[in-house]
Amino acid sequence: MANQLAAGPKLLEYVREFSLREDDILRDLRQLTAELPHGEAMQVMPEEGQFLAFLVASAGVTDVLELGTFTGYSTLCMARALPPHGRLITCDITERWPEIGSDYWRRAGVSERIELRIGAATDILEKMLEDGCSDSFGLVFIDADKANYPQYYELALRLVRPGGLIVVDNTLFFGRVIDPLADDADTAGVREVNATIRDDRRVDVCMLPMADGITLVRRQ
């Protein structure tokens, strides 16, 4: 049985040479983000952004909900994969970082598909449910503060439509999920949501050892 390959710098370079289709707009945004404090750690890898776009396009998604915008690299990837009438709602706790991405959304011609909502994600999602948005989204991408992952997952499961996808990022969390000495709130949140998804018979699940761990959840 083949084992998981360790993707070192040279192998990652090979993957990018033969698979990554990152144009100048995406590359400029990624490089700018990498210069910010903790920028490289907080933004998705370009392969993951392309993977998210692939999911949106292949599943025929027209409505995306994203929790955690940062500078909007993943936002841009998914918005580009939407049809012209598609929409993407992205949520962040501050306008500071999404403002950087908004210029690139305009350059890519997709800013009209994107709606930015600022505030605590739980409050935003609960307000959506109050407004009758249950079963509204074809894909929900969770990449916000990890301590609240369990709450985000339960709310997302009510907002995604049957047959829709929830994509949970950082589910291996730099390997801290298996570190017995890691007992911080973020690691605990990731561990809890992983256990919840594993035992949740309402969904199909596939955890991928890609990037920092990506879990795909399909609502039955």
Contacts in CASP RR format, 6 or more apart in sequence:
PFRMAT RR
TARGET T0000
AUTHOR 0000-0000-0000
METHOD contacts of the structure
MODEL  1
MANQLAAGPKLLEYVREFSLREDDILRDLRQLTAELPHGEAMQVMPEEGQ
FLAFLVASAGVTDVLELGTFTGYSTLCMARALPPHGRLITCDITERWPEI
GSDYWRRAGVSERIELRIGAATDILEKMLEDGCSDSFGLVFIDADKANYP
QYYELALRLVRPGGLIVVDNTLFFGRVIDPLADDADTAGVREVNATIRDD
RRVDVCMLPMADGITLVRRQ
4 209 0 8 1.000
5 11 0 8 1.000
7 15 0 8 1.000
15 47 0 8 1.000
16 46 0 8 1.000
16 47 0 8 1.000
19 47 0 8 1.000
19 50 0 8 1.000
20 46 0 8 1.000
20 47 0 8 1.000
20 50 0 8 1.000
21 50 0 8 1.000
22 30 0 8 1.000
22 46 0 8 1.000
22 50 0 8 1.000
25 76 0 8 1.000
25 104 0 8 1.000
25 107 0 8 1.000
25 108 0 8 1.000
26 46 0 8 1.000
26 73 0 8 1.000
26 76 0 8 1.000
26 77 0 8 1.000
26 104 0 8 1.000
27 46 0 8 1.000
28 104 0 8 1.000
29 71 0 8 1.000
29 72 0 8 1.000
29 73 0 8 1.000
29 76 0 8 1.000
29 100 0 8 1.000
29 101 0 8 1.000
29 104 0 8 1.000
30 43 0 8 1.000
30 46 0 8 1.000
30 73 0 8 1.000
32 71 0 8 1.000
32 100 0 8 1.000
33 39 0 8 1.000
33 40 0 8 1.000
33 42 0 8 1.000
33 43 0 8 1.000
33 70 0 8 1.000
33 71 0 8 1.000
33 73 0 8 1.000
33 100 0 8 1.000
34 40 0 8 1.000
34 43 0 8 1.000
36 71 0 8 1.000
36 97 0 8 1.000
39 70 0 8 1.000
39 71 0 8 1.000
42 70 0 8 1.000
43 70 0 8 1.000
43 71 0 8 1.000
43 72 0 8 1.000
43 73 0 8 1.000
43 74 0 8 1.000
44 52 0 8 1.000
44 73 0 8 1.000
44 74 0 8 1.000
44 143 0 8 1.000
44 169 0 8 1.000
44 211 0 8 1.000
45 211 0 8 1.000
46 73 0 8 1.000
47 210 0 8 1.000
47 211 0 8 1.000
48 74 0 8 1.000
48 169 0 8 1.000
48 210 0 8 1.000
48 211 0 8 1.000
48 214 0 8 1.000
49 73 0 8 1.000
49 74 0 8 1.000
49 77 0 8 1.000
49 78 0 8 1.000
50 77 0 8 1.000
51 210 0 8 1.000
51 214 0 8 1.000
52 74 0 8 1.000
52 77 0 8 1.000
52 78 0 8 1.000
52 81 0 8 1.000
52 141 0 8 1.000
52 167 0 8 1.000
53 77 0 8 1.000
53 78 0 8 1.000
53 80 0 8 1.000
53 81 0 8 1.000
54 81 0 8 1.000
55 61 0 8 1.000
55 139 0 8 1.000
55 165 0 8 1.000
55 167 0 8 1.000
55 216 0 8 1.000
56 64 0 8 1.000
56 78 0 8 1.000
56 81 0 8 1.000
56 82 0 8 1.000
56 139 0 8 1.000
57 81 0 8 1.000
59 138 0 8 1.000
59 139 0 8 1.000
59 164 0 8 1.000
59 165 0 8 1.000
60 83 0 8 1.000
61 81 0 8 1.000
61 82 0 8 1.000
61 138 0 8 1.000
61 139 0 8 1.000
61 164 0 8 1.000
61 165 0 8 1.000
62 82 0 8 1.000
62 83 0 8 1.000
62 85 0 8 1.000
62 86 0 8 1.000
62 87 0 8 1.000
62 138 0 8 1.000
63 86 0 8 1.000
63 87 0 8 1.000
63 88 0 8 1.000
63 136 0 8 1.000
63 137 0 8 1.000
63 138 0 8 1.000
63 139 0 8 1.000
64 78 0 8 1.000
64 79 0 8 1.000
64 82 0 8 1.000
64 87 0 8 1.000
64 88 0 8 1.000
64 89 0 8 1.000
64 137 0 8 1.000
64 138 0 8 1.000
64 139 0 8 1.000
64 140 0 8 1.000
64 141 0 8 1.000
65 88 0 8 1.000
65 89 0 8 1.000
65 90 0 8 1.000
65 91 0 8 1.000
65 137 0 8 1.000
65 139 0 8 1.000
65 140 0 8 1.000
65 141 0 8 1.000
65 156 0 8 1.000
65 159 0 8 1.000
65 160 0 8 1.000
66 74 0 8 1.000
66 75 0 8 1.000
66 78 0 8 1.000
66 88 0 8 1.000
66 89 0 8 1.000
66 90 0 8 1.000
66 91 0 8 1.000
66 140 0 8 1.000
66 141 0 8 1.000
66 143 0 8 1.000
67 91 0 8 1.000
67 121 0 8 1.000
67 125 0 8 1.000
67 140 0 8 1.000
67 141 0 8 1.000
67 142 0 8 1.000
67 143 0 8 1.000
67 144 0 8 1.000
67 152 0 8 1.000
67 156 0 8 1.000
68 90 0 8 1.000
68 91 0 8 1.000
68 92 0 8 1.000
68 121 0 8 1.000
68 143 0 8 1.000
68 144 0 8 1.000
69 75 0 8 1.000
69 90 0 8 1.000
69 91 0 8 1.000
69 92 0 8 1.000
69 97 0 8 1.000
69 98 0 8 1.000
69 116 0 8 1.000
70 92 0 8 1.000
70 97 0 8 1.000
70 98 0 8 1.000
70 143 0 8 1.000
71 97 0 8 1.000
71 98 0 8 1.000
71 100 0 8 1.000
71 101 0 8 1.000
72 90 0 8 1.000
72 97 0 8 1.000
72 98 0 8 1.000
72 100 0 8 1.000
72 101 0 8 1.000
72 104 0 8 1.000
72 105 0 8 1.000
73 101 0 8 1.000
74 141 0 8 1.000
74 143 0 8 1.000
75 88 0 8 1.000
75 90 0 8 1.000
75 98 0 8 1.000
75 101 0 8 1.000
75 105 0 8 1.000
75 114 0 8 1.000
76 101 0 8 1.000
76 104 0 8 1.000
76 105 0 8 1.000
76 108 0 8 1.000
76 110 0 8 1.000
78 88 0 8 1.000
78 139 0 8 1.000
78 141 0 8 1.000
79 88 0 8 1.000
79 105 0 8 1.000
79 108 0 8 1.000
79 110 0 8 1.000
79 113 0 8 1.000
79 114 0 8 1.000
80 108 0 8 1.000
80 110 0 8 1.000
82 88 0 8 1.000
82 110 0 8 1.000
82 113 0 8 1.000
84 113 0 8 1.000
86 113 0 8 1.000
87 113 0 8 1.000
87 114 0 8 1.000
87 115 0 8 1.000
88 113 0 8 1.000
88 114 0 8 1.000
88 115 0 8 1.000
89 115 0 8 1.000
89 117 0 8 1.000
90 98 0 8 1.000
90 114 0 8 1.000
90 115 0 8 1.000
90 116 0 8 1.000
90 117 0 8 1.000
91 116 0 8 1.000
91 117 0 8 1.000
91 118 0 8 1.000
91 119 0 8 1.000
91 121 0 8 1.000
91 124 0 8 1.000
91 125 0 8 1.000
91 144 0 8 1.000
92 98 0 8 1.000
92 116 0 8 1.000
92 117 0 8 1.000
92 118 0 8 1.000
92 119 0 8 1.000
92 144 0 8 1.000
93 118 0 8 1.000
93 119 0 8 1.000
93 120 0 8 1.000
93 121 0 8 1.000
93 144 0 8 1.000
93 145 0 8 1.000
94 118 0 8 1.000
95 116 0 8 1.000
95 118 0 8 1.000
98 116 0 8 1.000
102 111 0 8 1.000
102 116 0 8 1.000
105 111 0 8 1.000
105 114 0 8 1.000
117 124 0 8 1.000
121 144 0 8 1.000
121 145 0 8 1.000
121 148 0 8 1.000
121 152 0 8 1.000
122 148 0 8 1.000
122 151 0 8 1.000
122 152 0 8 1.000
122 155 0 8 1.000
125 152 0 8 1.000
125 155 0 8 1.000
125 156 0 8 1.000
125 159 0 8 1.000
126 155 0 8 1.000
128 136 0 8 1.000
128 159 0 8 1.000
129 155 0 8 1.000
129 158 0 8 1.000
129 159 0 8 1.000
133 159 0 8 1.000
134 158 0 8 1.000
134 159 0 8 1.000
135 158 0 8 1.000
135 159 0 8 1.000
135 160 0 8 1.000
135 161 0 8 1.000
135 162 0 8 1.000
136 159 0 8 1.000
136 161 0 8 1.000
137 159 0 8 1.000
137 160 0 8 1.000
137 161 0 8 1.000
137 164 0 8 1.000
138 160 0 8 1.000
138 161 0 8 1.000
138 163 0 8 1.000
138 164 0 8 1.000
138 165 0 8 1.000
139 160 0 8 1.000
139 164 0 8 1.000
139 165 0 8 1.000
139 166 0 8 1.000
139 167 0 8 1.000
140 156 0 8 1.000
140 159 0 8 1.000
140 160 0 8 1.000
140 165 0 8 1.000
140 166 0 8 1.000
140 167 0 8 1.000
141 166 0 8 1.000
141 167 0 8 1.000
141 169 0 8 1.000
142 149 0 8 1.000
142 152 0 8 1.000
142 153 0 8 1.000
142 156 0 8 1.000
142 166 0 8 1.000
142 167 0 8 1.000
142 168 0 8 1.000
142 169 0 8 1.000
143 169 0 8 1.000
143 170 0 8 1.000
144 152 0 8 1.000
145 186 0 8 1.000
146 170 0 8 1.000
146 173 0 8 1.000
146 185 0 8 1.000
146 186 0 8 1.000
146 187 0 8 1.000
146 189 0 8 1.000
146 190 0 8 1.000
147 185 0 8 1.000
147 186 0 8 1.000
147 188 0 8 1.000
147 189 0 8 1.000
148 189 0 8 1.000
149 168 0 8 1.000
149 189 0 8 1.000
149 190 0 8 1.000
149 192 0 8 1.000
149 193 0 8 1.000
150 189 0 8 1.000
150 192 0 8 1.000
150 193 0 8 1.000
150 196 0 8 1.000
152 193 0 8 1.000
153 166 0 8 1.000
153 168 0 8 1.000
153 193 0 8 1.000
153 196 0 8 1.000
153 197 0 8 1.000
153 217 0 8 1.000
156 166 0 8 1.000
157 166 0 8 1.000
157 202 0 8 1.000
157 203 0 8 1.000
157 217 0 8 1.000
157 219 0 8 1.000
160 166 0 8 1.000
160 219 0 8 1.000
161 219 0 8 1.000
162 219 0 8 1.000
162 220 0 8 1.000
163 218 0 8 1.000
163 219 0 8 1.000
163 220 0 8 1.000
164 218 0 8 1.000
164 219 0 8 1.000
165 216 0 8 1.000
165 217 0 8 1.000
165 218 0 8 1.000
165 219 0 8 1.000
166 203 0 8 1.000
166 216 0 8 1.000
166 217 0 8 1.000
166 218 0 8 1.000
166 219 0 8 1.000
167 214 0 8 1.000
167 215 0 8 1.000
167 216 0 8 1.000
167 217 0 8 1.000
168 193 0 8 1.000
168 197 0 8 1.000
168 214 0 8 1.000
168 215 0 8 1.000
168 217 0 8 1.000
169 211 0 8 1.000
169 212 0 8 1.000
169 213 0 8 1.000
169 214 0 8 1.000
170 190 0 8 1.000
170 212 0 8 1.000
170 213 0 8 1.000
171 177 0 8 1.000
171 190 0 8 1.000
171 193 0 8 1.000
171 194 0 8 1.000
171 207 0 8 1.000
171 212 0 8 1.000
171 213 0 8 1.000
171 214 0 8 1.000
171 215 0 8 1.000
172 209 0 8 1.000
172 212 0 8 1.000
172 213 0 8 1.000
173 186 0 8 1.000
173 187 0 8 1.000
173 190 0 8 1.000
173 212 0 8 1.000
173 213 0 8 1.000
174 212 0 8 1.000
176 182 0 8 1.000
176 184 0 8 1.000
176 187 0 8 1.000
176 190 0 8 1.000
177 187 0 8 1.000
177 190 0 8 1.000
177 191 0 8 1.000
177 194 0 8 1.000
179 187 0 8 1.000
194 207 0 8 1.000
194 215 0 8 1.000
197 203 0 8 1.000
197 205 0 8 1.000
197 215 0 8 1.000
197 217 0 8 1.000
198 205 0 8 1.000
200 217 0 8 1.000
202 219 0 8 1.000
202 220 0 8 1.000
203 217 0 8 1.000
203 218 0 8 1.000
203 219 0 8 1.000
203 220 0 8 1.000
204 217 0 8 1.000
204 218 0 8 1.000
204 220 0 8 1.000
205 215 0 8 1.000
205 216 0 8 1.000
205 217 0 8 1.000
205 218 0 8 1.000
206 215 0 8 1.000
206 216 0 8 1.000
207 213 0 8 1.000
207 214 0 8 1.000
207 215 0 8 1.000
207 216 0 8 1.000
208 214 0 8 1.000
208 215 0 8 1.000
208 216 0 8 1.000
END
